[in-house]
């Protein structure tokens, strides 16, 4: 199996804050994981697929409005229609409202904030690619020549 990875880096805004003190809900990070899963399914199958389940979700550190988060995902298993993926999210820049409203620190060592594993399902009839390569046309099909 070819390993497919995906990365996203975003800044969490005041609009992402859900709790007092600018604290962002872990559900916001799960949205990033969903976007990463979608990218991997598109790269592998040419179709977004549908999330079936999260097998594990672990929260390690809080995130706040103004923090920069990097999400990483890797395809770890391919079944006939299922795709297992593992995710990690790291805080790479930390907002510093204790110094000033616009202060932030680039973190020398990123902080692991969340880890998860999920399964996405791509229906067999929707799999247009085989590990990122167009699926061969079946002989004797209805395709025009």
VENFENZI-V600177 format. One record per backbone hydrogen bond with DSSP energy under -1.0 kcal/mol. NH is the residue of the N-H (numbers start at 1). CO is the residue of the C=O. E is the energy in kcal/mol with one decimal. If there is no record, write none. Layout:
BEGIN
nh-><NH NH>
co-><CO CO>
e-><E E>
END
This chain:
BEGIN
nh-><6 8 10 12 16 18 19 23 24 28 30 31 32 33 34 35 36 37 38 39 40 41 42 43 44 45 46 50 52 53 55 56 58 60 61 65 66 67 68 69 70 71 72 73 74 75 76 77 79 83 84 85 86 87 88 89 90 91 92 93 94 96 99 100 103 105 107 111 113 114 115 116 117 118 119 120 121 122 126 127 128 128 129 130 132 133 135 141>
co-><73 71 69 67 13 23 23 20 63 25 26 27 28 29 30 31 32 33 34 35 36 37 38 39 40 41 42 121 119 119 117 117 115 113 113 22 12 64 93 10 90 8 88 6 86 4 84 84 82 120 77 118 74 116 72 114 70 111 68 68 105 103 96 96 100 94 92 91 89 89 58 87 56 85 53 83 50 81 123 124 45 126 45 133 44 130 128 138>
e-><-2.0 -2.1 -2.5 -3.0 -1.4 -2.7 -2.4 -1.0 -2.8 -1.4 -1.7 -1.5 -1.2 -2.0 -2.3 -2.1 -2.4 -2.6 -2.1 -2.1 -2.4 -2.5 -2.4 -2.7 -2.5 -3.4 -1.7 -2.4 -3.1 -1.5 -2.1 -1.3 -3.2 -3.0 -1.1 -2.2 -3.8 -2.3 -2.4 -2.9 -2.9 -3.0 -3.0 -2.2 -2.0 -2.6 -2.8 -1.4 -3.2 -2.7 -2.6 -2.5 -2.3 -3.0 -2.3 -2.5 -2.6 -2.8 -2.5 -1.2 -2.6 -3.1 -2.0 -1.7 -1.2 -2.7 -2.4 -2.2 -3.2 -1.4 -2.2 -1.8 -1.8 -2.4 -2.6 -2.7 -3.0 -3.0 -1.8 -1.2 -2.1 -1.4 -1.3 -3.2 -1.8 -1.6 -2.4 -1.3>
END
